Amino acid sequence: MVTIIAPVYNTLPMVPAMVECVLCQTCPEWELILVDDGSTDGSGAICDWYADADPRIKVIHQANKGLSAARNAGLSIATGEYLQFLDSDDWLSPDALEILLKTISDSNADMVIFDAQYEWSDYSMHERSALAPGIYTPEVILEKLSVPSLPPYAWNKFCLRSLYDGVLFPVGEKWEDVPTVVYPVSRAKKISVIDRSLYHYRQREDAITKQAVRDGSVYKWRFLQYSRRYEFLKTNYPHIAWVARDSLVRNGLMYYTFCLRGKDHQSERQRVLCFLRSPEMGREIPTAKVRLARIAFCIFPHLTAFLLCLWRKFCSH
């Protein structure tokens, strides 16, 4: 059996399509846990309707606590041998579970990483993995996640449910997948990568990630979560921690630039600058431009931040 965990929050127009994509799976051995995270638009009632119609569907109703808390609630009652995450505005290909279970059986892997189809209202795009199809060790996957050349999402990593034993997503935070997926990845003995686009990722202007990009908080959350991932690798995989240091410094530079926008960010700006100036952050940065940008920040932080802003504006046009 496969447990599918789907947090639901105020996505009434999209919930039926999400549930129907599970009902239409060519593999019938699944349970779907719908976690109504305090919806106010009637999404919870739709979840109950589907649960009444099919005993394989379970519903949890809870006060609004965010995506991480909803996923944690689903994990607490999951009974399937395998685990798949699904957001309420996305959907799976009809044969997704069948393909993933067959891949597990053929490769004897504990986890399968697969591609996604990015869906806009008028077109779609296949987001391909940076790794060729094959069997990989956790070290290789962790290194590619840290570059990053593999997306850090939880929903494109089908795995044994036991890999998430004792693992919780950080509640009340964004980019929560970044520090969380390293735990199940590190616990897997073998990981299979396939070039099948099985997950359809809807691109919405009102999505949490899009809002974070618009208001700039994306830099804060990425910096926090990349820091946690780096600490995990430094403790458990020191030989590949240097790869994560590159992306961490890069995001630290961007976060410092964001902190220049308001006086209330002064203490945070100073904290980030001290972090970037630490000797540890100057070691083994593989990307030359990141290495040079860090040096410039350490000497002329405000000027470098200003030039970085100009460069970003230039590149966006």
C-alpha positions in Angstrom: 0.0 0.0 0.0 1.0 3.6 -0.7 0.1 6.4 1.6 -0.5 9.7 -0.2 -0.5 12.8 2.1 -2.3 15.9 0.7 -2.5 19.1 2.8 -5.6 21.2 1.8 -6.0 24.9 2.5 -8.5 27.0 0.7 -8.1 25.4 -2.7 -11.7 24.4 -3.3 -11.7 24.7 -7.1 -8.7 22.4 -7.4 -9.3 19.8 -4.7 -11.6 17.6 -6.8 -9.0 17.3 -9.6 -6.4 16.4 -7.0 -8.5 13.6 -5.4 -9.7 12.3 -8.8 -6.1 11.9 -10.0 -5.6 9.5 -7.0 -9.0 7.7 -7.6 -7.9 7.1 -11.3 -4.5 5.5 -10.4 -3.9 2.3 -12.3 -2.6 0.9 -8.9 -5.6 0.7 -6.6 -3.6 -0.1 -3.4 -3.4 3.2 -1.7 -4.7 5.4 1.1 -5.2 9.1 0.7 -4.9 11.3 3.8 -6.5 14.7 3.2 -5.4 17.2 5.9 -7.8 20.1 6.0 -5.6 22.8 7.5 -8.4 25.2 8.7 -9.9 25.9 5.3 -12.6 28.5 5.2 -13.8 28.1 1.6 -15.6 24.7 1.8 -12.5 22.6 1.0 -13.0 20.6 4.2 -16.5 19.6 3.2 -15.4 18.4 -0.2 -12.7 16.3 1.6 -15.4 14.7 3.8 -17.6 14.0 0.8 -14.8 12.0 -0.9 -14.0 10.2 2.4 -17.7 9.1 2.7 -17.6 7.8 -0.9 -14.3 5.8 -0.6 -13.0 4.1 2.5 -9.4 4.5 1.3 -9.7 8.2 1.9 -9.1 9.6 5.4 -9.6 13.2 6.5 -8.0 15.2 9.3 -9.4 18.6 10.2 -7.2 20.9 12.2 -6.7 24.6 12.8 -4.6 26.5 10.3 -1.0 25.8 11.1 0.6 25.7 7.7 1.9 23.1 5.2 4.5 21.6 7.5 2.0 20.9 10.3 -0.4 19.4 7.9 2.2 17.1 6.5 3.2 16.1 10.0 -0.4 15.3 10.9 -0.6 13.1 7.9 2.6 11.3 8.7 1.3 10.6 12.2 -1.5 8.3 10.9 0.1 7.0 7.7 0.0 3.2 7.5 1.3 2.5 3.9 4.6 0.9 3.3 5.5 3.6 0.8 4.9 7.4 0.9 4.0 10.0 -1.6 3.3 13.7 -0.9 0.8 15.6 -3.0 -0.2 19.3 -2.8 -3.9 20.1 -3.2 -3.4 22.2 -6.3 -1.3 19.6 -8.1 -2.0 16.2 -9.6 -0.3 12.9 -10.4 -0.2 11.1 -13.7 -2.7 8.2 -13.8 0.0 5.5 -13.9 2.4 7.3 -11.4 2.0 4.8 -8.5 2.2 1.8 -10.8 5.5 3.1 -12.3 7.0 4.0 -9.0 6.2 0.7 -7.4 7.6 -1.2 -10.4 10.8 0.9 -10.2 11.1 0.1 -6.5 10.6 -3.6 -7.3 13.0 -3.7 -10.3 15.8 -1.7 -8.7 15.4 -2.8 -5.0 15.7 0.9 -4.1 14.3 2.6 -1.0 13.5 5.8 -2.9 12.6 6.9 -6.4 13.3 10.5 -7.6 11.2 11.5 -10.6 10.6 14.5 -12.9 7.8 17.0 -12.7 5.7 18.7 -15.3 5.3 22.5 -14.5 1.8 23.5 -15.5 0.8 27.1 -16.4 -2.7 28.0 -17.6 -1.6 28.0 -21.2 1.4 25.7 -21.4 3.4 23.2 -19.6 7.1 22.3 -19.3 9.0 19.1 -18.4 11.5 19.9 -15.7 14.2 17.2 -16.2 16.6 15.9 -13.6 20.2 16.9 -13.7 21.1 13.2 -13.1 20.8 10.5 -15.7 18.5 7.7 -14.9 20.1 5.1 -12.7 20.9 3.9 -9.2 22.7 6.3 -6.9 24.0 6.4 -3.3 22.6 8.9 -0.8 25.9 10.9 -1.0 25.5 11.6 -4.7 21.9 12.7 -4.2 22.8 14.9 -1.2 25.5 16.5 -3.2 23.2 17.2 -6.2 20.6 18.6 -3.9 23.1 21.0 -2.4 24.5 22.4 -5.7 21.5 22.6 -6.3 20.9 20.7 -9.5 18.1 18.5 -8.1 14.9 20.1 -6.8 14.5 19.8 -3.0 10.8 19.0 -3.1 9.4 16.2 -0.9 6.7 15.4 -3.5 9.1 14.2 -6.2 10.7 11.6 -3.9 8.6 8.4 -3.5 10.0 6.3 -0.7 9.6 3.8 2.1 7.5 5.4 4.8 10.0 4.3 7.4 12.5 6.7 6.0 10.4 9.4 7.6 10.2 7.8 11.0 10.9 10.5 13.6 11.2 13.2 10.9 9.1 16.3 11.1 8.7 19.3 8.8 9.5 22.6 10.6 6.2 24.2 11.5 5.5 27.8 10.5 8.4 28.1 8.0 8.8 28.3 4.3 11.2 26.3 2.1 10.6 23.5 4.6 11.5 20.8 2.2 15.2 21.9 2.0 16.4 20.8 5.4 13.8 18.0 5.8 14.3 15.8 2.7 18.0 15.2 3.6 16.9 12.9 6.4 15.0 10.3 4.3 17.6 10.6 1.5 20.4 9.9 3.9 18.6 6.9 5.3 18.0 5.2 2.0 20.4 2.4 0.9 19.8 2.9 -2.8 18.0 5.7 -4.7 16.6 5.2 -8.2 16.4 8.2 -10.5 14.0 8.0 -13.4 13.2 10.4 -16.3 9.5 10.1 -16.1 7.4 13.2 -15.5 4.8 11.9 -13.0 4.0 14.9 -10.9 2.1 18.0 -12.3 3.1 21.1 -10.5 0.6 23.9 -11.0 2.1 27.4 -11.2 -0.1 29.9 -9.4 0.5 33.6 -8.9 -1.1 33.4 -5.4 1.0 30.4 -4.3 3.1 30.7 -1.1 6.4 30.5 -3.0 5.4 33.2 -5.5 4.3 35.5 -2.6 7.7 35.0 -0.9 9.5 36.0 -4.1 7.4 39.1 -4.4 7.9 40.3 -0.8 11.5 39.3 -0.6 11.1 36.9 2.3 12.3 34.1 0.0 15.9 35.2 0.8 15.3 34.9 4.6 13.8 31.5 4.4 16.3 30.1 1.9 19.2 31.3 4.0 17.7 29.7 7.2 16.9 26.4 5.5 20.2 26.2 3.5 22.0 26.8 6.8 20.3 23.8 8.4 21.1 21.6 5.4 24.7 22.7 5.6 24.9 21.9 9.3 23.5 18.5 8.7 26.0 17.7 5.9 28.9 19.2 8.0 28.1 16.8 10.8 27.2 13.7 8.8 28.9 14.1 5.4 31.8 16.5 5.9 33.4 15.4 2.6 30.5 17.0 0.6 29.6 19.9 2.9 31.7 22.2 0.8 29.2 21.9 -2.0 26.4 23.1 0.3 28.6 26.0 1.4 28.6 27.5 -2.1 24.8 27.8 -2.2 24.6 28.9 1.4 27.1 31.8 0.8 25.2 32.7 -2.4 21.9 33.0 -0.5 23.6 34.8 2.4 24.7 37.5 -0.1 21.1 37.8 -1.4 19.7 37.9 2.1 22.0 40.7 3.1 20.9 42.7 0.1 17.3 42.2 1.1 18.0 43.3 4.6 19.2 46.7 3.3 15.6 47.6 2.5 14.5 48.5 6.0 15.9 49.8 9.3 14.2 47.0 11.2 16.6 44.6 9.5 19.7 46.2 10.8 20.5 43.6 13.4 19.8 40.8 11.0 22.0 42.4 8.4 24.9 42.5 10.9 24.4 38.9 11.8 24.5 37.8 8.1 27.6 39.9 7.5 29.4 38.3 10.5 28.4 35.0 9.1 29.7 35.7 5.6 33.0 37.1 7.1 33.6 33.9 9.1 36.7 31.9 8.0 34.5 28.8 7.6 32.4 30.4 4.8 35.6 31.4 2.9 36.8 27.8 2.5 36.4 25.7 -0.6 33.8 27.8 -2.5 33.8 26.2 -6.0 32.1 29.0 -7.9 34.6 31.8 -8.7 32.0 34.6 -8.9 30.5 33.6 -5.5 34.0 33.5 -4.1 34.8 37.0 -5.4 31.4 38.4 -4.4 31.9 37.2 -0.8 35.4 38.8 -0.6 33.9 42.1 -1.9 31.0 41.9 0.6 33.5 41.4 3.5 35.4 44.6 2.5 32.6 46.8 1.0 29.3 45.3 2.0 26.9 48.2 1.1 28.6 49.0 -2.2 28.7 45.3 -3.2 25.0 44.9 -2.3 24.1 48.0 -4.3 26.0 46.6 -7.3 24.4 43.2 -6.9 21.0 44.8 -7.0 21.8 46.7 -10.2 23.1 43.5 -11.7 19.9 41.6 -10.8 17.8 44.4 -12.3 19.9 44.4 -15.5 19.6 40.6 -15.8 15.8 40.6 -15.3 15.3 43.0 -18.3 
